[in-house]
């Protein structure tokens, strides 16, 4: 049974649009359960993803540590890394048992460590193996099994490569593909450079949708404005936002209204100040239940006042390691006071107002 949505944004909604219409990308070291809780305060509809979790780590003793999440996070997807069908199937089964709404297989990460394990983007070289992994997972779960991948490997820009990859994986029953519209260069670039250097080719993803209209295809890569989101949604079923969602999270507060129409209703009714206070209350609960230090949580909300006067001073308080042993509520009071002193003229901004960088 799916837990109830957050009481902070709990208007009843029966979405009829694609569940993949808007999503926040899985990002290593960023989209942990604390980050996802923060994002869910801002948007009720957007699909959230975990960081990539190695299937073996889940199976061999790390089940609770890797799979625990907050009930408020739904809808939330578990992204798995791996290349062994049996291990992926067991990890997927555990993920579904823990209540995740989707299991996603990572076929896009280009890091050296992932390459050494022969998974991530390297898997695109072995589409039949990906198909076998997908089938193994689908055989043991009732939730959707999806694949996130690139449009190619290294500097070969061959449309037939990604077309045949999707065709092979689809034969195993996969019907949802989240496509990062860049090649993955497996040699010569760092993971960070792989997010910027290979050119974006949105037209390749549009061509895939035209060739496979029966499948759900969402796009990822370099999308930072409403104008680009709206343009992509005229061609595709969904848009996945990565770094911009993390660095400028207030953008998310408008997504329900902008991208879900009547199903989305209104933007999240919380102000920035109310979101910050809700996060303080969450920090206190986490400390009481799990002993989680508040800085592990606060780091994810440092973009909340992105581009506003006084934001830098506010961030400095929340990220000051000299304050890490003081109670979260006390640090919150210091941050609010410092912010007010730095920007006394600032008025509370409603989420209906466009963020300045969007």
C-alpha positions in Angstrom: 0.0 0.0 0.0 1.3 3.4 -0.9 1.8 5.7 2.1 -0.1 9.0 2.2 1.4 12.1 0.6 3.1 14.8 2.7 0.6 16.6 5.0 2.2 19.8 3.9 1.1 19.5 0.3 -1.8 17.0 0.6 -4.5 18.1 -1.9 -6.0 15.0 -3.4 -4.8 14.4 -7.0 -5.7 11.7 -9.5 -3.0 12.2 -12.1 -3.9 11.1 -15.6 -0.8 12.4 -17.4 2.3 10.3 -17.8 4.0 9.5 -14.5 7.3 10.5 -16.2 6.1 13.9 -17.3 8.4 15.7 -14.9 11.1 14.0 -12.8 14.3 14.9 -10.9 17.3 12.9 -12.1 19.2 10.4 -10.0 22.4 12.1 -8.9 25.1 10.5 -6.9 25.8 12.0 -3.5 22.8 14.4 -4.0 19.4 12.7 -4.4 19.4 10.8 -1.1 16.2 10.4 1.0 16.8 13.8 2.7 17.1 15.6 -0.7 14.0 13.8 -1.9 12.0 14.8 1.2 13.0 18.4 0.5 12.0 18.2 -3.1 8.6 16.7 -2.2 7.8 19.7 -0.1 7.9 21.7 -3.3 6.1 19.4 -5.7 3.5 16.7 -5.2 3.5 15.3 -8.7 7.1 15.2 -9.8 8.7 11.7 -9.9 11.8 11.5 -7.7 14.7 9.1 -8.2 17.2 7.6 -5.8 20.9 7.8 -6.4 22.2 4.8 -8.3 22.5 1.9 -5.9 24.7 -1.1 -6.7 22.5 -4.2 -6.7 25.1 -6.1 -4.8 25.3 -3.6 -2.0 21.6 -4.0 -1.4 21.7 -7.7 -1.3 24.8 -8.1 0.8 24.0 -6.5 4.1 23.0 -3.0 3.1 19.3 -3.4 2.5 17.9 -1.0 5.0 20.7 1.5 4.6 20.2 1.7 0.9 16.4 1.3 0.6 14.9 3.2 3.6 12.9 6.2 2.5 10.2 8.5 3.8 6.6 7.8 3.0 6.2 11.4 1.8 8.5 10.8 -1.1 6.0 8.9 -3.3 6.1 8.7 -6.3 9.7 7.6 -5.9 11.8 5.3 -8.1 14.8 3.1 -7.2 17.7 3.3 -9.7 19.9 0.2 -9.7 23.4 -0.4 -11.1 24.6 -3.8 -12.1 25.0 -6.2 -14.9 24.0 -9.6 -13.5 20.3 -10.5 -14.1 19.9 -12.6 -11.0 21.4 -10.0 -8.6 19.4 -7.2 -10.3 16.3 -9.3 -9.9 16.8 -9.8 -6.2 17.6 -6.1 -5.7 14.5 -5.1 -7.6 12.4 -7.6 -5.6 13.6 -6.0 -2.4 13.0 -2.5 -3.8 9.5 -3.3 -4.7 9.0 -5.0 -1.3 10.1 -1.8 0.4 7.5 0.2 -1.6 9.3 1.8 -4.5 7.0 2.8 -7.4 9.5 2.0 -10.1 12.8 0.2 -10.7 15.2 1.9 -13.1 18.3 0.4 -14.6 21.3 2.7 -15.1 22.8 2.4 -18.5 24.2 5.9 -18.7 26.8 6.5 -16.0 30.3 6.8 -17.5 32.5 6.9 -14.4 35.6 4.8 -14.3 34.5 2.9 -11.2 31.2 1.9 -12.9 33.1 1.0 -16.1 35.3 -1.3 -14.1 32.2 -3.1 -13.0 31.0 -3.3 -16.6 27.7 -1.6 -15.9 26.3 1.9 -16.4 26.9 3.3 -19.9 29.1 0.3 -20.7 26.0 -1.8 -20.8 24.9 0.0 -24.0 27.5 -2.1 -25.8 25.6 -5.2 -24.7 21.9 -4.6 -25.4 21.0 -8.3 -25.1 22.4 -8.4 -21.6 20.4 -5.3 -20.7 17.3 -7.1 -22.1 18.1 -10.1 -20.0 18.5 -7.9 -16.9 15.2 -6.1 -17.6 13.3 -9.4 -18.1 14.8 -10.8 -14.9 13.6 -7.8 -12.9 10.2 -7.7 -14.6 9.6 -11.4 -13.7 9.8 -10.6 -10.0 8.1 -7.2 -9.6 4.8 -5.7 -10.5 6.0 -2.1 -10.7 7.4 -0.6 -13.9 11.0 -1.5 -14.9 12.6 1.3 -16.8 15.9 2.1 -18.4 17.9 5.3 -18.3 20.6 5.5 -21.0 22.6 7.8 -23.4 22.2 8.3 -27.1 25.5 6.7 -27.9 29.0 5.6 -26.7 32.2 7.6 -27.3 32.3 9.8 -30.4 30.3 7.6 -32.7 27.1 9.4 -33.5 25.2 6.6 -35.1 21.4 6.8 -34.7 21.1 3.1 -35.5 23.1 2.3 -32.4 20.6 3.8 -29.9 17.6 2.7 -32.1 18.7 -0.9 -32.0 19.5 -0.7 -28.3 15.9 0.4 -27.5 14.5 -2.2 -29.9 16.4 -5.0 -28.2 15.5 -3.9 -24.7 11.9 -3.4 -25.6 11.7 -7.0 -26.7 12.2 -7.9 -23.0 9.2 -5.9 -22.0 10.6 -2.4 -21.2 8.3 0.3 -22.4 9.8 3.4 -20.6 13.1 4.9 -21.6 14.7 8.0 -20.1 17.3 9.3 -22.6 20.2 11.5 -21.7 20.6 13.3 -25.0 24.4 13.1 -25.0 26.9 10.4 -25.9 28.9 8.9 -23.0 32.6 9.2 -23.7 34.1 6.2 -21.9 37.7 7.4 -22.3 39.2 10.8 -21.8 36.4 12.5 -19.9 35.5 12.7 -16.2 31.9 12.1 -15.2 31.5 15.8 -14.7 32.9 16.5 -18.2 30.5 13.8 -19.6 27.6 16.0 -18.4 28.9 19.0 -20.4 31.4 18.2 -23.2 29.6 15.7 -25.5 27.1 17.8 -27.5 23.5 17.7 -26.7 21.4 16.2 -29.6 17.8 16.6 -28.6 16.7 15.8 -32.2 17.9 12.2 -31.7 15.5 11.7 -28.8 12.7 13.2 -30.9 13.5 10.8 -33.7 13.3 7.9 -31.2 9.9 8.9 -30.1 8.7 9.2 -33.7 10.0 5.7 -34.5 8.7 4.2 -31.2 5.5 6.1 -30.5 4.1 3.2 -28.5 6.8 3.7 -25.8 7.1 6.3 -23.1 10.3 8.4 -23.8 11.5 11.1 -21.6 14.5 13.4 -22.2 17.4 14.4 -19.9 20.4 16.7 -20.3 21.1 20.4 -20.1 17.5 21.5 -19.5 17.3 24.6 -17.3 14.3 26.7 -18.3 10.5 26.5 -18.6 10.8 27.4 -22.3 12.9 24.3 -23.0 10.7 22.1 -20.9 7.6 23.2 -22.7 9.2 22.7 -26.1 10.4 19.2 -25.2 6.9 18.2 -23.9 5.5 19.0 -27.4 7.7 16.1 -28.7 8.1 13.7 -25.8 6.3 12.1 -22.9 8.5 13.6 -20.2 11.4 15.7 -19.1 14.0 14.8 -16.4 15.8 17.7 -14.7 19.2 17.2 -13.1 21.5 19.8 -11.7 19.2 22.8 -12.1 16.6 21.1 -9.8 19.3 20.7 -7.2 20.9 24.1 -7.4 17.7 26.1 -8.0 15.0 24.0 -6.2 12.4 26.8 -5.9 11.7 26.1 -9.6 10.1 22.9 -8.5 7.5 24.8 -6.5 5.7 25.8 -9.7 5.9 22.5 -11.7 2.6 21.0 -10.5 0.7 24.0 -11.8 2.8 24.5 -15.0 3.1 20.9 -16.2 0.2 18.9 -14.7 -2.7 21.2 -15.6 -5.9 20.4 -13.7 -4.3 17.3 -12.2 -1.5 19.4 -10.7 -3.8 22.1 -9.4 -1.9 25.0 -7.8 1.8 25.5 -7.0 2.9 24.2 -3.6 1.3 26.6 -1.1 4.4 26.8 1.1 6.6 29.9 1.2 10.4 29.5 1.3 10.3 30.3 5.0 7.7 27.5 5.6 9.8 25.0 3.6 12.9 25.9 5.6 11.0 25.4 8.9 9.6 22.1 7.7 13.1 21.0 7.0 14.2 22.0 10.5 11.4 19.9 11.9 12.5 17.0 9.6 16.1 17.4 10.9 14.8 17.1 14.5 12.8 14.0 13.7 15.8 12.4 11.9 18.1 13.2 14.8 15.7 11.6 17.3 14.9 8.5 15.2 18.2 7.7 13.5 20.8 10.0 15.0 21.3 11.8 11.7 23.4 15.0 12.0 21.5 18.0 10.7 24.3 19.1 8.3 23.7 15.8 6.3 20.2 17.2 5.6 20.8 20.9 5.4 23.3 20.7 2.6 20.5 19.8 0.2 18.5 22.9 0.8 21.3 25.5 0.3 19.8 26.5 -3.1 16.4 27.4 -1.6 17.1 31.1 -1.8 19.1 30.9 -5.0 19.6 34.3 -6.6 17.9 36.3 -3.8 19.6 39.2 -2.0 21.1 37.8 1.2 21.2 34.2 0.0 25.0 33.9 0.3 24.9 35.0 4.0 22.0 32.5 4.7 24.0 29.7 3.0 27.1 30.5 5.0 25.2 30.1 8.3 23.7 26.7 7.3 27.1 25.4 6.0 29.2 26.7 8.9 31.0 23.7 10.3 31.6 25.6 13.6 27.8 25.4 14.2 27.4 21.7 13.5 27.1 20.7 17.2 24.4 23.2 17.9 20.7 22.3 17.5 19.2 22.7 14.1 16.5 25.0 15.3 19.2 27.3 16.8 21.1 27.4 13.6 17.8 28.1 11.7 17.2 31.1 13.9 20.7 32.4 13.2 20.3 31.9 9.5 16.9 33.6 9.4 18.3 36.6 11.4 21.4 36.9 9.2 19.3 36.8 6.1 16.9 39.4 7.4 19.8 41.7 8.3 21.4 41.2 4.9 18.2 41.8 2.9 15.8 43.8 5.1 13.8 45.0 2.1 13.1 41.4 0.8 9.5 40.4 0.8 8.4 36.8 0.9 8.2 35.5 -2.7 5.2 33.4 -3.7 5.9 30.3 -5.8 3.6 31.7 -8.5 6.3 34.3 -9.2 8.9 33.1 -11.7 12.3 32.3 -10.3 14.7 34.9 -11.5 16.9 32.4 -13.5 14.0 30.6 -15.2 
